[in-house]
Every structure is written in structure tokens, then in C-alpha cells.
Amino acid sequence: MSDHVSPEATIPPETADPYAGTSATTQGKVFTVTGQDWESITDAIGDHVEERIVVNMGPQHPSTHGVLRLILELEGETVSEARCGIGYLHTGIEKNMEYRTWVQGVTYCTRMDYLSPFYNEMTYVLGVERLLGIEDEVPEKAQVMRVLLMELNRISSHLVAIATGGMEIGALTVMTIGFRERELVLDLFELITGLRMNHAFIRPGGVAQDLPPGALDEIRDFVALMKKRLPEYADLCNANPIFKARLEGVGELDLAGCLALGITGPVLRSTGYPWDLRKTQPYCGYEDYEFDVQTWDTADAYGRFRIRLNEMWESLRLIEQSAQRLADLEGAPVMVADKKIAWPSQLAIGSDGMGNSLDHIKHIMGESMEALIHHFKLVTEGFHVPAGQAYVPVESPRGEMGAHVVSTGGTRPFRVHFRDPSFTNLQGTAAMAEGGMVADVIVAIASLDPVMGGVDR
């Protein structure tokens, strides 16, 4: 059969359309459809035609979770190849940290994965504390406050994952209530740290300041409210046939694939493997808390959604335990006692709502000239960290977040490199998307929950 069949040769005169003009082409095969059974057309095509196109989804696309570019090769509506294009949000944070003191580095790394800033701070600070050799000197209250803030952050991050994932498949109610609840968490962050994001609150040796008056009551009220609100997500989604049809069997990646690609977090636990660093490699005293590692056995997008929903319940358990411990630690220190390391942590808000209170400034300046000089040098020059390197990972909402911290003995890091789970998990895009439909690419990416601030750094 020749590559070109003229219209006159394929259309019987009695069925020719008198209102349609004829045209001939010299390239490719021409098929004229005249109302016959569609299968006769597809059978005639057979294996002769292979029509593939390459399209860009992003980087400015409403469902790519930031400035992520997906290069998709399509055959019809089926994805034959999927690749990720990253780097559109590159900030140079890791390099900039080499030009700042150890404490100032916290203000940089908190901005990477902007949906879970406390985990960025936590892994970096744990590495610095290990190099300093003060892991056992961090006050108990500071450790409990760290757990409290991280679990609040886990809830806020999972809420965004579920809300944006729902929005992308048309479940707008899930989006509106998800961001409604997240606002409550951000209000607590603002109450405790003074900021809704980019907190720089977790510092080497402890935390920046104690809980403000009334914070524990606000936290308990939040837990009580979330216990009423979380069932709404289950009612909307868990057994919803439309929601399940869009998620079940989509973005599948089994345990062998996760281990081969280094994928962690809910994606790994959706295979049934209970790997959670809070249990397997505890830090910040997690071994003293009661909670369960959530798993699922479907290794698909639906399982990852259910895991995130269940993990929010476990975070509420951890927050309740943290609040109870903090109530018993009233007035306890939140920073190490070593004044060579501890930034002055007796911070307070003045009558103007800004900075340290005048009383505290008066105390620093009036204590002694030596104390004032030491305070000045500690803030401007920073403290020395012994030479060495450390890596202390934490379990972020997206998986293993770790900071490889290297010191040459100076007041600045020689190198800080972050193992961000969003970057690693994005490797699963091709395995999840290829062979599926274009519409399922959206669901697969949403189930990974990547944050591009953490990918590009």
C-alpha cells in the first residue's frame, strides 16, 4: 500500500460530498472518514502511523506545584515519556549560607521548602549541635517545643497537599476547607514565633524564645477544633466514587521502585513499608511519645492521600502530648546555658510591638561593659564550631530531610548541602506517569507533593 492515497481513489462517486472540495497531499498517508465504522479506520491505520508530540506542562501551570516544567511526549492522550525540568526557582540558598554565621544560616534554610520551614531549620540545627557536641545539653523544654512546632507544621503542610491536590481534580470544597484550617495553624505560628513563615525560630542550642502567655490554651483549642474538622475530609473524599476513581491505580510505584530511587515519606509508606525516621532513628525525644506510623498497601495516589489524612490525626496526638509536657515545664529554660553559644533568648515584645523590650536592652547594657561587648561579638561575629561534618536527617511531611553540615573550625559553615525529599521524590515522575493518561500526570505529581523551593534551593 502506497504512502499516499488520493481522495478520488478512496471515495466512491455516489458517497462523495458535493459541498466538500478535494485536496491532495504528497506527504504521509491520507484517510478520509465518510461515516463508516470507526474500527475500519483504525484497522486500516494499523502500525503504519505513529503520531507523537512533545508538549510542555509548565513551568507556569496551575497544577505543577510551583515552577516545575514537565516535558511530556504524548501519543494521543497517552504519555509515552515524561521528564522534569527544574531550576526555575533557584535561590542559591546553600551557597549564601557559606557567607553567614552559623545562626544566620537558619534565616536562609527556613526559606527552602516554604511549606515546612521548621523541618529545614531542624535538620540544620541538629547538625550544628552535633558538631558543637551539645546535643545532650539542649533543654528539655526546647526539645518539646521543637516537636510541637514540627507536628503543627506537618498538619499545615499536609493540608496544603490535600487542598491543592483536590483543587487540581475539581474538588474545590476540599481546597477551601484545607486552606481554612491551614490559616489556624499559621495563626499559632505567628503567636509563638511572631511570623507566619520564614521563622528562623529553631536556633543552635534551643529555640529563640519561650511560649507567650496563653499559647497552650490556643493550642488545645486548635486540637479540639481539628478533631471536629478532619472527619469532613474523610466524608468528602474517602468513599467518594468520583474522587476514588481519579486516584485509585494512578501514579503507582511499588516498594522496589521507591527503594531504587531513594523515595521516602508518604510515597514510600503507601507501599506498606513503615519507614518513619521518628521511629527508626528518633531525634528530639520522639522515642518518648506515643504515635503510630501510618501505612497503606495500594502504592498509588489514593493510598498517599489516606496516609496524609491519617498522619494529621497522629500529629494531633503528638501535639496534645507536647502541650501537656510544656504545661509541666513552666519557666524552664529554652536555650543552652553556655553563653558562648546561646544567643540572648530572653526576648520580649516592647510596647511598640517591635524587637526586644526596653527593659531587656537596659539589662544587657547595664549588666557590665564586658557583657555588652560579649553580646555584640556573639551577634556580629558568631561562635566557632569545631571542624568536622555531620548529617542528621528528620522526617519531614514529604520524607527524609537532611542537612550535611561541614565546618573547618570557623564562625561560618564551609558547606551546607540539603537532601530535600521533594528533589529526590521527583525522580518518580517518569515511573508514575509514563503509560498513563495526560490527566493522570496531574494526580501523580499531586501525590508526590513536591515543593519547588526545596527542589531548586
Solvent accessible surface area in square Angstrom, and as a share of the most:
residue,aa,sasa,rsa
1,M,171,0.76
2,S,71,0.46
3,D,105,0.54
4,H,63,0.28
5,V,26,0.15
6,S,36,0.24
7,P,15,0.10
8,E,116,0.52
9,A,78,0.61
10,T,64,0.37
11,I,38,0.19
12,P,62,0.39
13,P,121,0.76
14,E,143,0.64
15,T,75,0.44
16,A,52,0.41
17,D,82,0.42
18,P,118,0.74
19,Y,204,0.78
20,A,58,0.45
21,G,77,0.74
22,T,102,0.59
23,S,91,0.59
24,A,82,0.64
25,T,54,0.31
26,T,129,0.75
27,Q,151,0.67
28,G,49,0.47
29,K,41,0.17
30,V,38,0.22
31,F,62,0.26
32,T,48,0.28
33,V,76,0.44
34,T,74,0.43
35,G,74,0.71
36,Q,80,0.35
37,D,96,0.50
38,W,155,0.55
39,E,116,0.52
40,S,54,0.35
41,I,13,0.07
42,T,56,0.32
43,D,109,0.56
44,A,48,0.37
45,I,45,0.23
46,G,43,0.41
47,D,145,0.75
48,H,134,0.60
49,V,64,0.37
50,E,122,0.55
51,E,121,0.54
52,R,114,0.42
53,I,92,0.46
54,V,92,0.53
55,V,53,0.30
56,N,88,0.45
57,M,19,0.08
58,G,16,0.16
59,P,24,0.15
60,Q,153,0.68
61,H,64,0.28
62,P,118,0.74
63,S,8,0.05
64,T,1,0.00
65,H,30,0.14
66,G,39,0.37
67,V,37,0.21
68,L,0,0.00
69,R,76,0.28
70,L,1,0.01
71,I,21,0.11
72,L,0,0.00
73,E,37,0.17
74,L,14,0.07
75,E,72,0.32
76,G,61,0.58
77,E,112,0.50
78,T,52,0.30
79,V,0,0.00
80,S,36,0.23
81,E,62,0.28
82,A,3,0.03
83,R,114,0.42
84,C,45,0.27
85,G,15,0.14
86,I,74,0.37
87,G,40,0.38
88,Y,102,0.39
89,L,61,0.30
90,H,123,0.55
91,T,72,0.42
92,G,15,0.14
93,I,11,0.06
94,E,18,0.08
95,K,117,0.50
96,N,61,0.31
97,M,0,0.00
98,E,31,0.14
99,Y,119,0.45
100,R,95,0.35
101,T,10,0.06
102,W,1,0.00
103,V,9,0.05
104,Q,63,0.28
105,G,0,0.00
106,V,0,0.00
107,T,56,0.33
108,Y,47,0.18
109,C,0,0.00
110,T,0,0.00
111,R,115,0.42
112,M,1,0.00
113,D,0,0.00
114,Y,69,0.26
115,L,29,0.14
116,S,0,0.00
117,P,6,0.04
118,F,0,0.00
119,Y,0,0.00
120,N,0,0.00
121,E,0,0.00
122,M,0,0.00
123,T,0,0.00
124,Y,0,0.00
125,V,0,0.00
126,L,10,0.05
127,G,0,0.00
128,V,0,0.00
129,E,1,0.00
130,R,115,0.42
131,L,23,0.11
132,L,27,0.14
133,G,56,0.54
134,I,8,0.04
135,E,68,0.30
136,D,146,0.75
137,E,100,0.45
138,V,12,0.07
139,P,19,0.12
140,E,105,0.47
141,K,8,0.04
142,A,0,0.00
143,Q,35,0.16
144,V,4,0.02
145,M,0,0.00
146,R,0,0.00
147,V,0,0.00
148,L,1,0.00
149,L,0,0.00
150,M,0,0.00
151,E,0,0.00
152,L,0,0.00
153,N,1,0.00
154,R,0,0.00
155,I,0,0.00
156,S,2,0.01
157,S,1,0.00
158,H,0,0.00
159,L,0,0.00
160,V,13,0.08
161,A,5,0.04
162,I,8,0.04
163,A,0,0.00
164,T,23,0.13
165,G,13,0.13
166,G,2,0.02
167,M,71,0.32
168,E,37,0.17
169,I,38,0.19
170,G,56,0.54
171,A,28,0.22
172,L,107,0.53
173,T,74,0.43
174,V,3,0.02
175,M,46,0.20
176,T,74,0.43
177,I,17,0.08
178,G,0,0.00
179,F,69,0.29
180,R,96,0.35
181,E,0,0.00
182,R,38,0.14
183,E,71,0.32
184,L,53,0.26
185,V,0,0.00
186,L,11,0.05
187,D,75,0.39
188,L,9,0.05
189,F,2,0.01
190,E,83,0.37
191,L,68,0.34
192,I,1,0.00
193,T,18,0.11
194,G,48,0.46
195,L,89,0.44
196,R,95,0.35
197,M,79,0.35
198,N,40,0.20
199,H,11,0.05
200,A,9,0.07
201,F,5,0.02
202,I,0,0.00
203,R,41,0.15
204,P,3,0.02
205,G,0,0.00
206,G,0,0.00
207,V,0,0.00
208,A,6,0.05
209,Q,36,0.16
210,D,53,0.28
211,L,26,0.13
212,P,34,0.22
213,P,135,0.85
214,G,43,0.41
215,A,1,0.01
216,L,29,0.15
217,D,86,0.44
218,E,91,0.41
219,I,0,0.00
220,R,102,0.37
221,D,94,0.49
222,F,10,0.04
223,V,6,0.04
224,A,54,0.42
225,L,57,0.28
226,M,0,0.00
227,K,85,0.36
228,K,152,0.64
229,R,52,0.19
230,L,1,0.00
231,P,53,0.33
232,E,65,0.29
233,Y,0,0.00
234,A,30,0.24
235,D,120,0.62
236,L,64,0.32
237,C,1,0.01
238,N,27,0.14
239,A,82,0.63
240,N,52,0.27
241,P,103,0.65
242,I,133,0.67
243,F,14,0.06
244,K,59,0.25
245,A,79,0.61
246,R,66,0.24
247,L,13,0.07
248,E,84,0.38
249,G,44,0.42
250,V,17,0.10
251,G,6,0.05
252,E,99,0.45
253,L,12,0.06
254,D,86,0.44
255,L,65,0.32
256,A,70,0.55
257,G,17,0.16
258,C,0,0.00
259,L,107,0.53
260,A,86,0.67
261,L,54,0.27
262,G,31,0.30
263,I,2,0.01
264,T,13,0.08
265,G,0,0.00
266,P,1,0.00
267,V,1,0.00
268,L,5,0.02
269,R,0,0.00
270,S,0,0.00
271,T,28,0.17
272,G,35,0.33
273,Y,82,0.31
274,P,77,0.49
275,W,70,0.24
276,D,0,0.00
277,L,1,0.00
278,R,5,0.02
279,K,92,0.39
280,T,58,0.34
281,Q,88,0.39
282,P,60,0.38
283,Y,17,0.06
284,C,10,0.06
285,G,24,0.23
286,Y,2,0.01
287,E,112,0.50
288,D,87,0.45
289,Y,11,0.04
290,E,123,0.55
291,F,7,0.03
292,D,79,0.41
293,V,35,0.20
294,Q,34,0.15
295,T,46,0.27
296,W,64,0.22
297,D,120,0.62
298,T,57,0.33
299,A,15,0.12
300,D,6,0.03
301,A,2,0.02
302,Y,10,0.04
303,G,0,0.00
304,R,0,0.00
305,F,12,0.05
306,R,48,0.18
307,I,0,0.00
308,R,8,0.03
309,L,4,0.02
310,N,38,0.19
311,E,3,0.01
312,M,0,0.00
313,W,91,0.32
314,E,16,0.07
315,S,0,0.00
316,L,1,0.01
317,R,83,0.30
318,L,0,0.00
319,I,0,0.00
320,E,72,0.32
321,Q,45,0.20
322,S,0,0.00
323,A,3,0.02
324,Q,105,0.47
325,R,70,0.26
326,L,3,0.01
327,A,38,0.29
328,D,107,0.55
329,L,34,0.17
330,E,146,0.65
331,G,68,0.65
332,A,27,0.21
333,P,91,0.58
334,V,10,0.06
335,M,13,0.06
336,V,4,0.02
337,A,95,0.74
338,D,57,0.29
339,K,125,0.53
340,K,139,0.59
341,I,15,0.08
342,A,7,0.05
343,W,51,0.18
344,P,33,0.21
345,S,18,0.12
346,Q,102,0.45
347,L,60,0.30
348,A,43,0.34
349,I,117,0.59
350,G,15,0.15
351,S,129,0.83
352,D,108,0.56
353,G,44,0.42
354,M,138,0.61
355,G,54,0.52
356,N,48,0.25
357,S,20,0.13
358,L,142,0.71
359,D,112,0.58
360,H,17,0.08
361,I,70,0.35
362,K,153,0.65
363,H,106,0.47
364,I,21,0.11
365,M,117,0.52
366,G,63,0.61
367,E,108,0.48
368,S,46,0.29
369,M,123,0.55
370,E,125,0.56
371,A,27,0.21
372,L,51,0.25
373,I,88,0.45
374,H,62,0.28
375,H,49,0.22
376,F,131,0.55
377,K,96,0.41
378,L,10,0.05
379,V,49,0.28
380,T,69,0.40
381,E,91,0.41
382,G,13,0.13
383,F,15,0.06
384,H,128,0.57
385,V,1,0.00
386,P,73,0.46
387,A,75,0.58
388,G,32,0.31
389,Q,119,0.53
390,A,9,0.07
391,Y,82,0.31
392,V,11,0.06
393,P,21,0.13
394,V,0,0.00
395,E,1,0.01
396,S,0,0.00
397,P,0,0.00
398,R,1,0.00
399,G,0,0.00
400,E,30,0.13
401,M,0,0.00
402,G,0,0.00
403,A,0,0.00
404,H,64,0.29
405,V,0,0.00
406,V,30,0.17
407,S,5,0.03
408,T,94,0.55
409,G,29,0.28
410,G,24,0.23
411,T,31,0.18
412,R,125,0.46
413,P,4,0.03
414,F,125,0.52
415,R,87,0.32
416,V,0,0.00
417,H,76,0.34
418,F,0,0.00
419,R,57,0.21
420,D,2,0.01
421,P,0,0.00
422,S,1,0.01
423,F,96,0.40
424,T,18,0.10
425,N,2,0.01
426,L,10,0.05
427,Q,95,0.42
428,G,0,0.00
429,T,3,0.02
430,A,35,0.27
431,A,58,0.45
432,M,15,0.07
433,A,3,0.02
434,E,72,0.32
435,G,62,0.59
436,G,23,0.22
437,M,90,0.40
438,V,36,0.20
439,A,51,0.39
440,D,36,0.19
441,V,1,0.01
442,I,22,0.11
443,V,4,0.02
444,A,3,0.02
445,I,2,0.01
446,A,13,0.10
447,S,8,0.05
448,L,2,0.01
449,D,2,0.01
450,P,2,0.01
451,V,4,0.02
452,M,0,0.00
453,G,7,0.06
454,G,0,0.00
455,V,5,0.03
456,D,15,0.08
457,R,25,0.09
